[in-house]
Amino acid sequence: MKITDVEAIVVRQDEISLIGDGSQDTALIRVTTDEGIVGYGEIDSAPEVMKAIIEAPSSHEVCRGIKELLVGEDPLRIEYLWQKMYKYTYYYGRRSAGIHAMSGVDMALWDIAGKYYKVPTYRLLGGGFRTEIPAYCSVLMPGTEDEIRRLVESKAYANFRGFKFGWGALGESPKKDIQLVEWARKYVGDEKDLMIDIAMRWRDAKTGIKMVHALEDYNLKWLEEPFTPDNIEAYKRLCGEVDTWISAGEEVGTLQEFDTLINYCGIDLVQPDMSRCGGLTVAKKVADMVSLRSKTLIPHAFKTGVLMGASLQLIAAIDCTIYLEYVEQDTVLSKHLIKDHFRPDADGIVQIPQKPGFGFEIDEDVLARYRRS
């Protein structure tokens, strides 16, 4: 079996709001083979930039486009192809956009592998620890008490085990952050987990330590991304000073960066995003690092059903996870890019797909409607 095409398809809803919602557009990756098996991945990054990286003609030995590197290769040689992409995109890759592009392609290769062997992809990752997973509701933070109340009430259909509020109105001032968290706990209730994603809006460790202590009365399950990913010393100091779980990882890629967060900073919860971290290949290795340190991993998945499908396969294959991040932003792509989008049942549980590969089917009508290039 050989790869015949690698496509980066820009998909975008009609209007984009400049808010922290990655489900408004995507770079959908489609890898086609000469045996008719097609794999899908996606990238949570600037879609047009990803398309350029995939389609770029070679400049020189270590500055090559990804499609050119992969056409003609055996898609089942996933680790080899990951290393090949990394090696030959070194001039513009190594981190950030280059790794983002590799991530979507790597996901598609794992989807192909599952379809080729006629098993769900998690079986190729070691068999499987579970067939279902509790979901937490992941939404942007509203700005008023009434909006928070109405949002929580609107999600009662699934009895989510927890709620995570992030970005949105958070970060304007310490006083308002505390008030928003107080309202969130009031309407989520004491029996459910409450998580806060502060969206990298704290600048220094002293601010972080003061704020986490101020929020202790609200019993947060974790506080997510307090600092930018380069603020390593702040992460290290905060993690050493507070009892609340501190989480990070969605912004970083490659094992080197995860090693720093896990083993130097000491974060409690690791959140690789397979559409940015290096794909399923890297995420599985990160899970092994997490298990070694007796920590917890929950894949970041604020995108469409493509990333959620890949995340469910990883979740099934590892022992160090407790939740699926379930996006409840009301965007057309987050809910409709795949057919029969994954849904939690009345107890907040999502089933791991048992069909070959990632277990989803792209809705071609939705793709045609929102495809931009």
HUGIKA-V676661 format. One record per residue. N is the residue number from 0. NEAR is the number of other C-alpha atoms within 12 Angstrom. Layout:
# HUGIKA-V676661
[[N/NEAR] [N/NEAR]]
This chain:
# HUGIKA-V676661
[[0/20] [1/23] [2/33] [3/25] [4/30] [5/40] [6/38] [7/40] [8/33] [9/33] [10/40] [11/33] [12/28] [13/15] [14/14] [15/17] [16/15] [17/12] [18/20] [19/26] [20/32] [21/39] [22/45] [23/35] [24/37] [25/46] [26/48] [27/48] [28/43] [29/35] [30/42] [31/32] [32/30] [33/18] [34/17] [35/16] [36/30] [37/37] [38/43] [39/45] [40/51] [41/57] [42/53] [43/45] [44/39] [45/30] [46/34] [47/26] [48/24] [49/41] [50/37] [51/26] [52/42] [53/44] [54/25] [55/26] [56/19] [57/21] [58/17] [59/14] [60/16] [61/21] [62/26] [63/29] [64/37] [65/47] [66/36] [67/26] [68/36] [69/36] [70/25] [71/21] [72/28] [73/26] [74/39] [75/31] [76/22] [77/32] [78/24] [79/19] [80/33] [81/37] [82/24] [83/28] [84/40] [85/35] [86/24] [87/30] [88/36] [89/25] [90/21] [91/28] [92/30] [93/32] [94/25] [95/32] [96/36] [97/43] [98/43] [99/49] [100/53] [101/57] [102/51] [103/52] [104/53] [105/48] [106/53] [107/50] [108/46] [109/50] [110/50] [111/42] [112/34] [113/35] [114/32] [115/27] [116/19] [117/20] [118/25] [119/35] [120/42] [121/40] [122/32] [123/31] [124/28] [125/19] [126/20] [127/24] [128/22] [129/28] [130/23] [131/29] [132/36] [133/35] [134/41] [135/41] [136/43] [137/37] [138/40] [139/35] [140/41] [141/29] [142/26] [143/21] [144/22] [145/17] [146/19] [147/31] [148/24] [149/18] [150/30] [151/36] [152/21] [153/20] [154/30] [155/24] [156/19] [157/25] [158/28] [159/38] [160/36] [161/39] [162/46] [163/44] [164/45] [165/38] [166/32] [167/28] [168/31] [169/32] [170/31] [171/19] [172/16] [173/23] [174/16] [175/21] [176/33] [177/28] [178/26] [179/36] [180/43] [181/30] [182/29] [183/43] [184/33] [185/24] [186/29] [187/35] [188/24] [189/20] [190/18] [191/27] [192/32] [193/40] [194/40] [195/46] [196/39] [197/39] [198/32] [199/31] [200/28] [201/33] [202/25] [203/23] [204/27] [205/22] [206/22] [207/36] [208/29] [209/20] [210/33] [211/35] [212/23] [213/22] [214/32] [215/24] [216/18] [217/32] [218/28] [219/37] [220/34] [221/37] [222/43] [223/41] [224/42] [225/42] [226/35] [227/26] [228/31] [229/23] [230/24] [231/30] [232/24] [233/31] [234/42] [235/32] [236/24] [237/36] [238/36] [239/21] [240/23] [241/28] [242/20] [243/31] [244/33] [245/42] [246/44] [247/46] [248/47] [249/39] [250/37] [251/39] [252/41] [253/39] [254/29] [255/21] [256/29] [257/40] [258/28] [259/27] [260/43] [261/37] [262/25] [263/21] [264/30] [265/33] [266/43] [267/37] [268/41] [269/46] [270/46] [271/48] [272/46] [273/54] [274/55] [275/46] [276/47] [277/50] [278/48] [279/48] [280/44] [281/39] [282/42] [283/42] [284/29] [285/44] [286/37] [287/29] [288/28] [289/33] [290/21] [291/17] [292/22] [293/20] [294/28] [295/34] [296/43] [297/43] [298/48] [299/45] [300/44] [301/47] [302/48] [303/46] [304/40] [305/47] [306/52] [307/44] [308/53] [309/52] [310/50] [311/47] [312/49] [313/56] [314/49] [315/40] [316/33] [317/36] [318/28] [319/30] [320/36] [321/31] [322/41] [323/43] [324/46] [325/45] [326/39] [327/39] [328/32] [329/24] [330/27] [331/31] [332/41] [333/38] [334/30] [335/30] [336/41] [337/30] [338/23] [339/19] [340/28] [341/38] [342/35] [343/31] [344/20] [345/16] [346/20] [347/29] [348/30] [349/35] [350/28] [351/37] [352/35] [353/26] [354/23] [355/30] [356/39] [357/46] [358/37] [359/36] [360/28] [361/30] [362/23] [363/15] [364/15] [365/22] [366/27] [367/17] [368/19] [369/26] [370/24] [371/21] [372/20]]
